[in-house]
Amino acid sequence: MSTPDTPQLTKQSAEEVFNEVDSLLTLQDSLYIFNLIDSMLSVEPEVKETSQIAIRLAYNSNIASTGRTIGIDKFGLSSGASYFHKKGFYVDVTGYWSKEYEPDYYLTIASVGYMVSPVKWWSLLAEYSRFIYTDSGPDVVIPYLNNIGVTNFFNYKVFVLRADYYFYFGEKNAHRIMPGIGLNLEKRKWHGIDRVLFFPYINILFGTEVITEYFTYAKTRLGALYRLRNGLPLFYSQNKTVFGDMNYSFSAPLSITLNKWNFLVSYTYNIPKALPGEELGLTKSGYLSATVTRYIGFK
């Protein structure tokens, strides 16, 4: 039963949930992807010969969004578990919870992927994900249920260039491209801490959206009266796919590794941009996220 604090998951709110997933994947979870590749490159040689299980819990201060920015006075939790094979293959399951939706636990994302570093200065991650919504109901149409994509990191001293491409598909299709540039500032064995990493980033999100445009059949007032008297429609709509910049984000993550634990705290500020012909009621906003991860290694 829905309440004013936990609205029922309708068609409109379900699409907002997907857009939130889009934002999580391209903004918050992008830090998680960075941690995956960074951990692969930074561990000692003998550790690289082992497989690992990672269990994590994450908090997001403003979880509700519409694709490019995070809402106000909403928070969410996520938890997940990953298995990383020493050859680079991995599987991951992550669940999302928020009081904004009914039911509170509204989404599970299952992923499978492969990480590789062909050369020291280039790292590559390829991934497929499936979105599994909880009890969305027969009347809910969720446009995207899958995505497949590639993430690249190019390292030069302390500078890191990033290039992501993700393709969402289901009832509709959408493309997301996110280039970025950042710094990789690292300190090892500092005051009893194994590793401290600060990696500030600037990202630009490009993508496609289907925009609905409305046109009138009647070019004159007499034409409009004629159509009204004869029960004819005055307007018709056309869908058009547009492409452009959708969001600028600035993030400042701090990662601390202590034994088998990793603690990640980050602040991200988003500047959403409207696509051509799109009505965008979003404003600039920021959010705080924190993740705790426990690694378990085995042969």
QUIBELDA-V338090 format. One record per pair of residues at least 24 apart in sequence whose C-alpha atoms are under 10 Angstrom apart, sorted by sequence separation. I is the first residue (numbers start at 1). GAP is how many residues later the second one is. D is the distance in whole Angstrom. If there is no record, write none. Layout:
BEGIN
I | GAP | D
I | GAP | D
END
This chain:
BEGIN
55 | 24 | 8
56 | 24 | 5
57 | 24 | 9
74 | 24 | 8
75 | 24 | 8
76 | 24 | 8
89 | 24 | 6
90 | 24 | 6
107 | 24 | 7
108 | 24 | 5
109 | 24 | 9
125 | 24 | 8
126 | 24 | 4
127 | 24 | 9
144 | 24 | 6
145 | 24 | 6
146 | 24 | 6
158 | 24 | 8
159 | 24 | 5
160 | 24 | 7
179 | 24 | 6
180 | 24 | 6
213 | 24 | 6
214 | 24 | 7
247 | 24 | 6
248 | 24 | 6
265 | 24 | 6
266 | 24 | 6
55 | 25 | 6
56 | 25 | 6
74 | 25 | 8
75 | 25 | 8
88 | 25 | 8
89 | 25 | 4
90 | 25 | 8
107 | 25 | 6
108 | 25 | 6
125 | 25 | 6
126 | 25 | 6
143 | 25 | 9
144 | 25 | 5
145 | 25 | 5
146 | 25 | 10
158 | 25 | 5
159 | 25 | 6
178 | 25 | 6
179 | 25 | 6
180 | 25 | 9
212 | 25 | 6
213 | 25 | 5
214 | 25 | 9
246 | 25 | 9
247 | 25 | 4
248 | 25 | 8
264 | 25 | 8
265 | 25 | 4
266 | 25 | 9
54 | 26 | 8
55 | 26 | 4
56 | 26 | 9
74 | 26 | 7
88 | 26 | 5
89 | 26 | 6
106 | 26 | 9
107 | 26 | 5
108 | 26 | 8
124 | 26 | 7
125 | 26 | 5
126 | 26 | 9
143 | 26 | 8
144 | 26 | 5
145 | 26 | 8
147 | 26 | 9
149 | 26 | 10
151 | 26 | 10
153 | 26 | 10
157 | 26 | 9
158 | 26 | 5
159 | 26 | 9
178 | 26 | 6
179 | 26 | 7
212 | 26 | 6
213 | 26 | 6
246 | 26 | 6
247 | 26 | 5
264 | 26 | 6
265 | 26 | 7
54 | 27 | 6
55 | 27 | 7
73 | 27 | 10
78 | 27 | 9
87 | 27 | 9
88 | 27 | 5
89 | 27 | 9
106 | 27 | 6
107 | 27 | 6
124 | 27 | 6
125 | 27 | 7
143 | 27 | 6
144 | 27 | 6
145 | 27 | 9
146 | 27 | 10
147 | 27 | 9
149 | 27 | 9
150 | 27 | 10
151 | 27 | 9
152 | 27 | 9
153 | 27 | 9
154 | 27 | 10
155 | 27 | 10
156 | 27 | 10
157 | 27 | 8
158 | 27 | 6
177 | 27 | 8
178 | 27 | 5
179 | 27 | 9
211 | 27 | 8
212 | 27 | 4
213 | 27 | 7
245 | 27 | 9
246 | 27 | 5
247 | 27 | 8
263 | 27 | 8
264 | 27 | 5
265 | 27 | 9
53 | 28 | 7
54 | 28 | 5
55 | 28 | 9
76 | 28 | 10
77 | 28 | 9
80 | 28 | 9
82 | 28 | 10
87 | 28 | 8
88 | 28 | 6
105 | 28 | 9
106 | 28 | 5
107 | 28 | 9
123 | 28 | 8
124 | 28 | 5
125 | 28 | 9
142 | 28 | 8
143 | 28 | 5
144 | 28 | 6
145 | 28 | 10
147 | 28 | 9
149 | 28 | 10
151 | 28 | 10
153 | 28 | 10
155 | 28 | 9
156 | 28 | 10
157 | 28 | 10
158 | 28 | 9
177 | 28 | 6
178 | 28 | 6
210 | 28 | 10
211 | 28 | 6
212 | 28 | 6
245 | 28 | 7
246 | 28 | 6
247 | 28 | 10
263 | 28 | 6
264 | 28 | 6
53 | 29 | 6
54 | 29 | 6
76 | 29 | 10
78 | 29 | 10
79 | 29 | 10
80 | 29 | 9
82 | 29 | 9
83 | 29 | 10
84 | 29 | 9
85 | 29 | 9
86 | 29 | 10
87 | 29 | 8
88 | 29 | 9
105 | 29 | 7
106 | 29 | 8
107 | 29 | 10
123 | 29 | 6
124 | 29 | 7
142 | 29 | 7
143 | 29 | 5
144 | 29 | 7
155 | 29 | 9
176 | 29 | 7
177 | 29 | 5
178 | 29 | 8
210 | 29 | 6
211 | 29 | 5
212 | 29 | 9
244 | 29 | 9
245 | 29 | 8
246 | 29 | 7
262 | 29 | 8
263 | 29 | 5
264 | 29 | 8
28 | 30 | 10
52 | 30 | 8
53 | 30 | 5
54 | 30 | 8
78 | 30 | 9
80 | 30 | 10
82 | 30 | 10
84 | 30 | 9
85 | 30 | 10
103 | 30 | 10
104 | 30 | 9
105 | 30 | 10
106 | 30 | 8
122 | 30 | 7
123 | 30 | 5
124 | 30 | 9
141 | 30 | 8
142 | 30 | 9
143 | 30 | 8
144 | 30 | 8
176 | 30 | 6
177 | 30 | 6
209 | 30 | 10
210 | 30 | 5
211 | 30 | 6
244 | 30 | 8
245 | 30 | 7
262 | 30 | 6
263 | 30 | 7
52 | 31 | 6
53 | 31 | 6
84 | 31 | 9
103 | 31 | 7
122 | 31 | 6
123 | 31 | 7
143 | 31 | 10
175 | 31 | 8
176 | 31 | 4
177 | 31 | 9
209 | 31 | 8
210 | 31 | 4
211 | 31 | 7
244 | 31 | 6
245 | 31 | 10
261 | 31 | 7
262 | 31 | 5
263 | 31 | 9
28 | 32 | 8
51 | 32 | 8
52 | 32 | 5
53 | 32 | 9
102 | 32 | 9
103 | 32 | 8
121 | 32 | 8
122 | 32 | 5
123 | 32 | 8
175 | 32 | 5
176 | 32 | 7
209 | 32 | 6
210 | 32 | 6
243 | 32 | 7
244 | 32 | 7
261 | 32 | 6
262 | 32 | 7
51 | 33 | 6
52 | 33 | 7
63 | 33 | 10
102 | 33 | 9
103 | 33 | 9
121 | 33 | 6
122 | 33 | 6
174 | 33 | 7
175 | 33 | 5
176 | 33 | 10
208 | 33 | 6
209 | 33 | 6
210 | 33 | 9
242 | 33 | 7
243 | 33 | 8
260 | 33 | 8
261 | 33 | 5
262 | 33 | 8
50 | 34 | 9
51 | 34 | 5
52 | 34 | 8
63 | 34 | 10
64 | 34 | 9
102 | 34 | 9
120 | 34 | 9
121 | 34 | 5
122 | 34 | 9
174 | 34 | 6
175 | 34 | 8
208 | 34 | 5
209 | 34 | 7
242 | 34 | 7
260 | 34 | 6
261 | 34 | 6
28 | 35 | 10
50 | 35 | 8
51 | 35 | 5
63 | 35 | 8
111 | 35 | 10
113 | 35 | 9
115 | 35 | 10
117 | 35 | 10
119 | 35 | 10
120 | 35 | 8
121 | 35 | 7
173 | 35 | 9
174 | 35 | 6
207 | 35 | 8
208 | 35 | 4
209 | 35 | 9
241 | 35 | 10
242 | 35 | 8
249 | 35 | 10
251 | 35 | 9
253 | 35 | 10
255 | 35 | 10
259 | 35 | 9
260 | 35 | 5
261 | 35 | 9
24 | 36 | 10
49 | 36 | 9
50 | 36 | 5
51 | 36 | 8
64 | 36 | 8
89 | 36 | 10
91 | 36 | 9
93 | 36 | 9
95 | 36 | 10
109 | 36 | 10
110 | 36 | 10
111 | 36 | 9
112 | 36 | 10
113 | 36 | 10
114 | 36 | 10
115 | 36 | 9
117 | 36 | 9
120 | 36 | 10
121 | 36 | 9
173 | 36 | 8
174 | 36 | 8
207 | 36 | 6
208 | 36 | 7
242 | 36 | 9
248 | 36 | 10
249 | 36 | 10
250 | 36 | 9
251 | 36 | 10
252 | 36 | 10
253 | 36 | 9
254 | 36 | 10
255 | 36 | 9
256 | 36 | 10
257 | 36 | 9
258 | 36 | 10
259 | 36 | 9
260 | 36 | 7
48 | 37 | 10
49 | 37 | 6
50 | 37 | 9
51 | 37 | 9
53 | 37 | 9
55 | 37 | 10
57 | 37 | 9
59 | 37 | 10
63 | 37 | 9
64 | 37 | 10
88 | 37 | 9
89 | 37 | 10
90 | 37 | 9
91 | 37 | 10
92 | 37 | 9
93 | 37 | 10
94 | 37 | 10
95 | 37 | 9
96 | 37 | 10
109 | 37 | 9
111 | 37 | 9
113 | 37 | 10
172 | 37 | 10
173 | 37 | 9
206 | 37 | 7
207 | 37 | 6
208 | 37 | 9
209 | 37 | 10
240 | 37 | 9
247 | 37 | 10
249 | 37 | 9
251 | 37 | 10
253 | 37 | 9
255 | 37 | 10
257 | 37 | 10
260 | 37 | 9
48 | 38 | 6
49 | 38 | 8
51 | 38 | 10
52 | 38 | 9
53 | 38 | 10
54 | 38 | 9
55 | 38 | 10
56 | 38 | 9
57 | 38 | 10
58 | 38 | 9
59 | 38 | 10
60 | 38 | 10
89 | 38 | 10
91 | 38 | 10
95 | 38 | 10
122 | 38 | 10
126 | 38 | 10
128 | 38 | 9
130 | 38 | 10
172 | 38 | 9
206 | 38 | 5
207 | 38 | 7
208 | 38 | 9
24 | 39 | 8
47 | 39 | 9
48 | 39 | 9
51 | 39 | 10
53 | 39 | 10
55 | 39 | 10
121 | 39 | 9
122 | 39 | 10
123 | 39 | 10
124 | 39 | 10
125 | 39 | 9
126 | 39 | 10
127 | 39 | 9
128 | 39 | 10
129 | 39 | 9
160 | 39 | 9
162 | 39 | 10
205 | 39 | 9
206 | 39 | 4
207 | 39 | 7
23 | 40 | 9
24 | 40 | 10
27 | 40 | 10
48 | 40 | 10
122 | 40 | 10
124 | 40 | 10
126 | 40 | 10
128 | 40 | 10
159 | 40 | 9
160 | 40 | 10
161 | 40 | 9
162 | 40 | 10
163 | 40 | 9
165 | 40 | 10
167 | 40 | 10
205 | 40 | 6
206 | 40 | 5
207 | 40 | 9
23 | 41 | 9
24 | 41 | 9
26 | 41 | 9
27 | 41 | 9
158 | 41 | 9
160 | 41 | 9
161 | 41 | 10
162 | 41 | 9
163 | 41 | 10
164 | 41 | 9
165 | 41 | 10
166 | 41 | 9
167 | 41 | 10
204 | 41 | 7
205 | 41 | 5
206 | 41 | 7
21 | 42 | 9
23 | 42 | 7
25 | 42 | 10
26 | 42 | 9
27 | 42 | 9
161 | 42 | 10
165 | 42 | 10
204 | 42 | 8
205 | 42 | 5
206 | 42 | 9
20 | 43 | 7
21 | 43 | 9
22 | 43 | 9
23 | 43 | 8
24 | 43 | 9
27 | 43 | 10
204 | 43 | 6
205 | 43 | 6
20 | 44 | 6
21 | 44 | 9
22 | 44 | 8
23 | 44 | 5
24 | 44 | 9
40 | 44 | 10
203 | 44 | 8
204 | 44 | 5
205 | 44 | 8
19 | 45 | 9
20 | 45 | 5
21 | 45 | 9
22 | 45 | 6
23 | 45 | 6
24 | 45 | 10
203 | 45 | 6
204 | 45 | 6
17 | 46 | 10
19 | 46 | 7
20 | 46 | 6
21 | 46 | 8
22 | 46 | 8
23 | 46 | 7
24 | 46 | 9
40 | 46 | 9
202 | 46 | 7
203 | 46 | 5
204 | 46 | 9
17 | 47 | 8
18 | 47 | 9
19 | 47 | 5
20 | 47 | 6
23 | 47 | 8
202 | 47 | 6
203 | 47 | 7
16 | 48 | 8
17 | 48 | 8
18 | 48 | 8
19 | 48 | 4
20 | 48 | 8
36 | 48 | 9
40 | 48 | 9
201 | 48 | 8
202 | 48 | 5
203 | 48 | 8
16 | 49 | 7
17 | 49 | 8
18 | 49 | 8
19 | 49 | 8
20 | 49 | 9
201 | 49 | 6
202 | 49 | 7
16 | 50 | 6
17 | 50 | 9
19 | 50 | 10
20 | 50 | 8
200 | 50 | 8
201 | 50 | 5
202 | 50 | 9
15 | 51 | 9
16 | 51 | 8
20 | 51 | 10
37 | 51 | 10
200 | 51 | 6
201 | 51 | 6
15 | 52 | 10
199 | 52 | 8
200 | 52 | 4
201 | 52 | 8
199 | 53 | 6
200 | 53 | 6
198 | 54 | 7
199 | 54 | 6
200 | 54 | 8
198 | 55 | 6
199 | 55 | 7
197 | 56 | 8
198 | 56 | 5
199 | 56 | 8
197 | 57 | 6
198 | 57 | 6
196 | 58 | 7
197 | 58 | 5
198 | 58 | 9
196 | 59 | 6
197 | 59 | 6
195 | 60 | 8
196 | 60 | 5
197 | 60 | 8
195 | 61 | 6
196 | 61 | 6
194 | 62 | 8
195 | 62 | 5
196 | 62 | 9
193 | 63 | 7
194 | 63 | 6
195 | 63 | 7
193 | 64 | 7
194 | 64 | 5
195 | 64 | 9
211 | 64 | 9
213 | 64 | 8
193 | 65 | 6
194 | 65 | 7
210 | 65 | 10
211 | 65 | 9
212 | 65 | 9
213 | 65 | 9
192 | 66 | 8
193 | 66 | 8
194 | 66 | 10
196 | 66 | 10
198 | 66 | 10
200 | 66 | 9
202 | 66 | 10
204 | 66 | 10
209 | 66 | 8
211 | 66 | 7
212 | 66 | 8
174 | 67 | 9
176 | 67 | 10
177 | 67 | 10
178 | 67 | 9
192 | 67 | 10
194 | 67 | 10
195 | 67 | 9
196 | 67 | 10
197 | 67 | 9
198 | 67 | 10
199 | 67 | 10
200 | 67 | 10
201 | 67 | 9
202 | 67 | 10
203 | 67 | 10
204 | 67 | 10
205 | 67 | 9
206 | 67 | 10
208 | 67 | 8
209 | 67 | 10
211 | 67 | 6
173 | 68 | 10
175 | 68 | 9
176 | 68 | 10
177 | 68 | 9
178 | 68 | 10
180 | 68 | 10
182 | 68 | 10
188 | 68 | 10
189 | 68 | 10
194 | 68 | 10
198 | 68 | 10
200 | 68 | 10
204 | 68 | 10
205 | 68 | 9
207 | 68 | 9
210 | 68 | 9
211 | 68 | 9
174 | 69 | 10
176 | 69 | 10
177 | 69 | 10
178 | 69 | 9
180 | 69 | 9
182 | 69 | 9
183 | 69 | 10
185 | 69 | 10
186 | 69 | 9
187 | 69 | 10
188 | 69 | 9
189 | 69 | 10
206 | 69 | 10
209 | 69 | 9
176 | 70 | 9
178 | 70 | 10
180 | 70 | 10
182 | 70 | 10
21 | 75 | 9
40 | 75 | 8
41 | 75 | 10
40 | 76 | 9
41 | 76 | 8
40 | 77 | 9
37 | 78 | 7
36 | 79 | 8
37 | 79 | 8
41 | 79 | 8
37 | 80 | 8
41 | 80 | 10
33 | 82 | 10
41 | 82 | 9
17 | 83 | 10
40 | 83 | 9
17 | 84 | 9
38 | 85 | 9
21 | 86 | 9
37 | 86 | 7
13 | 87 | 10
14 | 87 | 9
37 | 87 | 8
13 | 88 | 8
21 | 88 | 9
37 | 88 | 8
13 | 89 | 10
17 | 89 | 9
18 | 89 | 9
36 | 89 | 9
17 | 90 | 9
9 | 91 | 10
10 | 91 | 10
34 | 91 | 10
6 | 92 | 9
7 | 92 | 9
8 | 92 | 9
9 | 92 | 6
10 | 92 | 9
14 | 92 | 10
33 | 92 | 8
6 | 93 | 6
7 | 93 | 7
8 | 93 | 7
9 | 93 | 6
5 | 94 | 7
6 | 94 | 5
7 | 94 | 6
8 | 94 | 5
9 | 94 | 8
5 | 95 | 7
6 | 95 | 5
7 | 95 | 6
8 | 95 | 8
4 | 96 | 10
5 | 96 | 8
6 | 96 | 6
7 | 96 | 9
5 | 97 | 9
6 | 97 | 8
7 | 97 | 10
9 | 97 | 9
3 | 98 | 10
6 | 98 | 8
2 | 99 | 9
3 | 99 | 9
2 | 100 | 7
1 | 101 | 8
2 | 101 | 9
1 | 102 | 9
21 | 110 | 9
18 | 113 | 9
37 | 114 | 10
18 | 115 | 9
37 | 115 | 10
38 | 115 | 10
17 | 116 | 9
37 | 116 | 8
34 | 117 | 9
33 | 118 | 8
34 | 118 | 10
14 | 119 | 9
34 | 119 | 8
30 | 121 | 9
14 | 122 | 8
22 | 122 | 10
21 | 123 | 10
18 | 124 | 7
19 | 124 | 10
9 | 125 | 10
11 | 125 | 9
15 | 125 | 9
17 | 125 | 9
18 | 125 | 8
19 | 125 | 9
22 | 125 | 10
9 | 126 | 9
10 | 126 | 8
11 | 126 | 9
14 | 126 | 7
15 | 126 | 8
16 | 126 | 9
18 | 126 | 7
9 | 127 | 6
10 | 127 | 8
11 | 127 | 10
13 | 127 | 9
14 | 127 | 7
15 | 127 | 6
18 | 127 | 8
8 | 128 | 9
9 | 128 | 8
11 | 128 | 7
12 | 128 | 8
14 | 128 | 6
15 | 128 | 7
34 | 128 | 10
8 | 129 | 10
10 | 129 | 8
11 | 129 | 5
12 | 129 | 9
13 | 129 | 10
14 | 129 | 9
15 | 129 | 9
9 | 130 | 10
10 | 130 | 6
11 | 130 | 6
12 | 130 | 9
9 | 131 | 8
10 | 131 | 9
11 | 131 | 7
10 | 132 | 10
11 | 132 | 10
30 | 134 | 9
68 | 137 | 8
26 | 138 | 9
26 | 139 | 10
26 | 140 | 9
25 | 141 | 10
22 | 144 | 10
22 | 146 | 9
38 | 146 | 10
26 | 150 | 8
26 | 151 | 9
27 | 151 | 10
26 | 152 | 8
42 | 153 | 10
22 | 154 | 9
38 | 159 | 10
34 | 165 | 10
31 | 168 | 10
31 | 170 | 10
27 | 176 | 9
26 | 177 | 9
69 | 177 | 10
26 | 178 | 10
27 | 178 | 9
68 | 178 | 7
69 | 178 | 8
26 | 179 | 8
67 | 179 | 9
68 | 179 | 6
69 | 179 | 9
67 | 180 | 9
68 | 180 | 8
69 | 180 | 9
68 | 181 | 9
23 | 182 | 10
70 | 198 | 10
69 | 199 | 10
70 | 199 | 9
69 | 200 | 8
70 | 200 | 8
69 | 201 | 6
68 | 202 | 7
69 | 202 | 7
70 | 202 | 10
68 | 203 | 8
69 | 203 | 6
68 | 204 | 6
69 | 204 | 10
56 | 205 | 10
58 | 205 | 10
67 | 205 | 9
68 | 205 | 8
54 | 206 | 10
55 | 206 | 10
56 | 206 | 9
58 | 206 | 9
59 | 206 | 10
60 | 206 | 10
61 | 206 | 10
66 | 206 | 10
68 | 206 | 10
54 | 207 | 9
56 | 207 | 10
58 | 207 | 10
60 | 207 | 10
54 | 208 | 10
71 | 211 | 9
70 | 212 | 9
71 | 212 | 9
75 | 212 | 9
77 | 212 | 10
79 | 212 | 9
81 | 212 | 9
83 | 212 | 10
86 | 212 | 10
69 | 213 | 7
70 | 213 | 9
71 | 213 | 10
72 | 213 | 8
75 | 213 | 10
76 | 213 | 10
77 | 213 | 10
78 | 213 | 9
79 | 213 | 10
80 | 213 | 9
81 | 213 | 10
82 | 213 | 9
83 | 213 | 10
84 | 213 | 9
85 | 213 | 10
86 | 213 | 9
66 | 214 | 9
68 | 214 | 8
69 | 214 | 8
70 | 214 | 9
71 | 214 | 8
72 | 214 | 9
75 | 214 | 10
77 | 214 | 10
79 | 214 | 10
81 | 214 | 10
83 | 214 | 10
85 | 214 | 9
66 | 215 | 9
67 | 215 | 10
68 | 215 | 10
69 | 215 | 7
70 | 215 | 7
71 | 215 | 9
72 | 215 | 9
66 | 216 | 8
68 | 216 | 10
69 | 216 | 7
70 | 216 | 7
71 | 216 | 9
65 | 217 | 9
69 | 217 | 8
70 | 217 | 7
39 | 218 | 10
69 | 218 | 9
31 | 220 | 9
35 | 220 | 9
27 | 222 | 8
31 | 222 | 8
26 | 223 | 10
27 | 223 | 10
28 | 223 | 9
62 | 223 | 9
23 | 224 | 10
27 | 224 | 9
31 | 224 | 10
62 | 224 | 8
63 | 224 | 8
61 | 225 | 9
62 | 225 | 6
63 | 225 | 10
61 | 226 | 6
62 | 226 | 7
63 | 226 | 10
35 | 227 | 10
60 | 227 | 7
61 | 227 | 5
62 | 227 | 9
60 | 228 | 6
61 | 228 | 6
35 | 229 | 9
59 | 229 | 8
60 | 229 | 4
61 | 229 | 9
59 | 230 | 5
60 | 230 | 7
58 | 231 | 7
59 | 231 | 5
60 | 231 | 9
32 | 232 | 9
58 | 232 | 6
59 | 232 | 6
31 | 233 | 9
57 | 233 | 8
58 | 233 | 4
59 | 233 | 9
31 | 234 | 10
57 | 234 | 6
58 | 234 | 6
31 | 235 | 9
56 | 235 | 7
57 | 235 | 5
58 | 235 | 9
56 | 236 | 5
57 | 236 | 7
55 | 237 | 8
56 | 237 | 4
57 | 237 | 9
28 | 238 | 9
55 | 238 | 6
56 | 238 | 6
28 | 239 | 10
54 | 239 | 6
55 | 239 | 5
56 | 239 | 9
28 | 240 | 8
54 | 240 | 6
55 | 240 | 7
27 | 241 | 8
53 | 241 | 8
54 | 241 | 5
55 | 241 | 8
27 | 242 | 10
53 | 242 | 6
54 | 242 | 6
27 | 243 | 9
52 | 243 | 7
53 | 243 | 5
54 | 243 | 9
52 | 244 | 5
53 | 244 | 6
51 | 245 | 9
52 | 245 | 4
53 | 245 | 8
50 | 246 | 10
51 | 246 | 6
52 | 246 | 6
50 | 247 | 6
51 | 247 | 6
52 | 247 | 8
49 | 248 | 10
50 | 248 | 6
51 | 248 | 6
48 | 249 | 10
49 | 249 | 9
50 | 249 | 5
47 | 250 | 8
49 | 250 | 7
47 | 251 | 9
47 | 252 | 9
28 | 259 | 10
32 | 259 | 9
28 | 260 | 10
31 | 260 | 10
28 | 261 | 8
28 | 262 | 10
END
